Amino acid sequence: MDRPELLVIGPYPDAEMRALAQDYRLHLLWEAADRPAYLKQVGAAVRGIATRGDLGADAALMDACSKLEIIACFGVGVDAIDLEHARARGIRVTNTPDVLTDDVADMGLALLLATAREIPRGDAYVRTGKWGSGQMELTTRFSGKRLGIVGLGRIGRAVATRAAGFGVQIAYTDPVRASDVPYMWHPDAVSLADAVDFLIVCAAGGRGTAQLIDAAVLKALGPDGILVNIARGSVVDEAALISALAAGGIAGAGLDVFAHEPSINPVFLDIPNVVLQPHHASGTRETRRAMGQLVRDNLSAQFAGKPLLTPVV
């Protein structure tokens, strides 16, 4: 039986690419020198698209594939996929929730601790021999402080569970006020930032949250506050963040995501009170295997006429 033809927008880990190749005829879009010409060549046969959260799939890409049935996203965020167009065309969309929740929450706490305790600076202090000439400057305690979570979805809740072990006071803002948690709810990000020491962004990306963390939120967080973003780069106004960091408007930031990644604003590279990560919160071998398996399971279900495991559309 002929294998379904799959358009892969960007590379997955090698093991996942090999696994996909066993069941599908793969067309690797990122290797094409002339993408429009390549899509004209292969698009008519493509029944599925395998993409990533950072790459998505726009309407033009979908329309280049006349037989397209499903877009399987390697990642939980689907803000880069034109969901309205997919819905209008009857194209199913899936993502990989839950399997990456723990790792992303772990990274959120790791970034917060690394920023507050200035772990990168301490590492450099030892490596460069400065320790022998005196003690490093004091840092900021995390335990017992006040933590604000922007977006109390799966990842936000996992962050809260972990943070509770440090004895912090937890508050949050979310469009929906949860009835099953003991944390204090705030109606907006400004109110939340004004009430906490640390702010961690876990909200979904998309138009509804674009630049939600703006100059007003950062001003409310204040000169002793720390911002961590493990959501989407679009959720933070980067110009306002850079300005606040440079002027001492906040104490520091831990960032795993950026507005135009991987081409981040080079100014970040020269700001000493920022801890940077390459959008790698889910980047463990265990989680990437689970994400790849879920992508394949959704594709298999679609082509076998079975219910999808994690449908978005």
Secondary structure in CASP SS format (residue, H / E / C, confidence):
PFRMAT SS
TARGET T0000
AUTHOR 0000-0000-0000
METHOD secondary structure of the structure
MODEL  1
M C 1.00
D C 1.00
R C 1.00
P C 1.00
E E 1.00
L E 1.00
L E 1.00
V E 1.00
I C 1.00
G C 1.00
P C 1.00
Y C 1.00
P C 1.00
D H 1.00
A H 1.00
E H 1.00
M H 1.00
R H 1.00
A H 1.00
L H 1.00
A H 1.00
Q H 1.00
D H 1.00
Y C 1.00
R E 1.00
L E 1.00
H E 1.00
L E 1.00
L H 1.00
W H 1.00
E H 1.00
A C 1.00
A C 1.00
D C 1.00
R H 1.00
P H 1.00
A H 1.00
Y H 1.00
L H 1.00
K H 1.00
Q H 1.00
V H 1.00
G H 1.00
A H 1.00
A H 1.00
V E 1.00
R E 1.00
G E 1.00
I E 1.00
A E 1.00
T E 1.00
R E 1.00
G C 1.00
D C 1.00
L C 1.00
G C 1.00
A E 1.00
D C 1.00
A H 1.00
A H 1.00
L H 1.00
M H 1.00
D H 1.00
A C 1.00
C C 1.00
S C 1.00
K C 1.00
L C 1.00
E C 1.00
I E 1.00
I E 1.00
A E 1.00
C E 1.00
F E 1.00
G C 1.00
V C 1.00
G C 1.00
V C 1.00
D C 1.00
A C 1.00
I E 1.00
D C 1.00
L H 1.00
E H 1.00
H H 1.00
A H 1.00
R H 1.00
A H 1.00
R H 1.00
G C 1.00
I C 1.00
R E 1.00
V E 1.00
T E 1.00
N C 1.00
T C 1.00
P C 1.00
D C 1.00
V C 1.00
L C 1.00
T H 1.00
D H 1.00
D H 1.00
V H 1.00
A H 1.00
D H 1.00
M H 1.00
G H 1.00
L H 1.00
A H 1.00
L H 1.00
L H 1.00
L H 1.00
A H 1.00
T H 1.00
A H 1.00
R C 1.00
E C 1.00
I H 1.00
P H 1.00
R H 1.00
G H 1.00
D H 1.00
A H 1.00
Y H 1.00
V H 1.00
R H 1.00
T C 1.00
G C 1.00
K H 1.00
W H 1.00
G H 1.00
S H 1.00
G C 1.00
Q C 1.00
M C 1.00
E C 1.00
L C 1.00
T C 1.00
T C 1.00
R C 1.00
F C 1.00
S C 1.00
G C 1.00
K C 1.00
R E 1.00
L E 1.00
G E 1.00
I E 1.00
V E 1.00
G C 1.00
L C 1.00
G C 1.00
R H 1.00
I H 1.00
G H 1.00
R H 1.00
A H 1.00
V H 1.00
A H 1.00
T H 1.00
R H 1.00
A H 1.00
A H 1.00
G C 1.00
F C 1.00
G C 1.00
V C 1.00
Q E 1.00
I E 1.00
A E 1.00
Y E 1.00
T E 1.00
D C 1.00
P C 1.00
V C 1.00
R C 1.00
A C 1.00
S C 1.00
D C 1.00
V C 1.00
P C 1.00
Y C 1.00
M E 1.00
W E 1.00
H E 1.00
P C 1.00
D C 1.00
A H 1.00
V H 1.00
S H 1.00
L H 1.00
A H 1.00
D H 1.00
A C 1.00
V C 1.00
D C 1.00
F E 1.00
L E 1.00
I E 1.00
V E 1.00
C C 1.00
A C 1.00
A C 1.00
G C 1.00
G C 1.00
R H 1.00
G H 1.00
T H 1.00
A C 1.00
Q C 1.00
L C 1.00
I E 1.00
D C 1.00
A H 1.00
A H 1.00
V H 1.00
L H 1.00
K H 1.00
A H 1.00
L H 1.00
G C 1.00
P C 1.00
D C 1.00
G C 1.00
I E 1.00
L E 1.00
V E 1.00
N E 1.00
I C 1.00
A C 1.00
R C 1.00
G H 1.00
S H 1.00
V H 1.00
V E 1.00
D C 1.00
E H 1.00
A H 1.00
A H 1.00
L H 1.00
I H 1.00
S H 1.00
A H 1.00
L H 1.00
A H 1.00
A H 1.00
G C 1.00
G C 1.00
I C 1.00
A C 1.00
G E 1.00
A E 1.00
G E 1.00
L E 1.00
D C 1.00
V C 1.00
F C 1.00
A C 1.00
H C 1.00
E C 1.00
P C 1.00
S C 1.00
I C 1.00
N C 1.00
P H 1.00
V H 1.00
F H 1.00
L H 1.00
D H 1.00
I C 1.00
P C 1.00
N C 1.00
V E 1.00
V E 1.00
L E 1.00
Q C 1.00
P C 1.00
H C 1.00
H C 1.00
A C 1.00
S C 1.00
G C 1.00
T C 1.00
R H 1.00
E H 1.00
T H 1.00
R H 1.00
R H 1.00
A H 1.00
M H 1.00
G H 1.00
Q H 1.00
L H 1.00
V H 1.00
R H 1.00
D H 1.00
N H 1.00
L H 1.00
S H 1.00
A H 1.00
Q H 1.00
F H 1.00
A C 1.00
G C 1.00
K C 1.00
P C 1.00
L C 1.00
L C 1.00
T C 1.00
P E 1.00
V C 1.00
V C 1.00
END
